Amino acid sequence: MKSARCLFVAVTLAAASSAAAAEPLSDADARYVERIDSRYASFAGSSANLESLAAGLRRGSEITLSGSGETASFTPPTRPMGYGNVTRALDFAMRDLAAAGIENPSPSEIQAALTGGTVSTATGDVTFQGVLQLRSQGMGWGQIAHSIGVHPGLGLAKSAPTPVMGTAGITTAAGAAVVRPGTRTGQGAKHAPSTNRASALGNAAGAAGPSTASNQGLSKGQGGLHANSHAGGRMR
């Protein structure tokens, strides 16, 4: 009879524990997971795994991941995190694994990237310090990024386009024109060439010399205008 009671208590506790682990996400947590799903569900292995990661990191509770024919369960060594810290932890772990050539990690590999451990890859064993493990030691995210060798910003780091000098001025690596300081932008810039057409023609004529008949005619016309102006001055 006593054994039966003990067995009943054990089963009850196990059921309660299972129910707690399967506790549905709060509305806020559900909205958060929905926002990051497109970015981290593939890394987590499934949307269910991502929910477990988000809930576990938010609450400091057990995380259970399934996939690749295995299951991994672990409790974060950190205290409950805010959404921003959850995102950064997932992002750092994802990029730490990617740097080791692991693009689609298994549950145990995700656990190693988060809490520390060694995993086997095609090029040999790789030991991870564990993003959460380092965080639990009081490290800031910048220190953690430096320690595991990833860029401190979220997402994959991209180098800034190198400016290239061209005949028309500076352009970016993508070919887009760069507006120089003092250059007008917007609608005014669009009309500037039209407004200053005569001035531009005059400057071009002066720089190139009377190379065409039209330029010569323009120069003569301008000379006639100046002559009339001077003559008018003398008549006064």
Secondary structure, DSSP 8 states (H G I E B T S, - for coil): -HHHHHHHHHHHHHHHHHHHHT----HHHHHHHHHHHHHHHHHHSSHHHHHHHHHHHHHT--EEEEETTEEEEE--SS----HHHHHHHHHHHHHHHHHTT-SS--HHHHHHHHH-EEEEETTEEEEE--HHHHHHTT--HHHHHHHHT--SSSS--------EEETTEEE-TTS-B---TT---THHHHHHHHHTHHHHHHHHHHHH-S-SHHHHHHHHHHHHHHHHHHHHHHH-
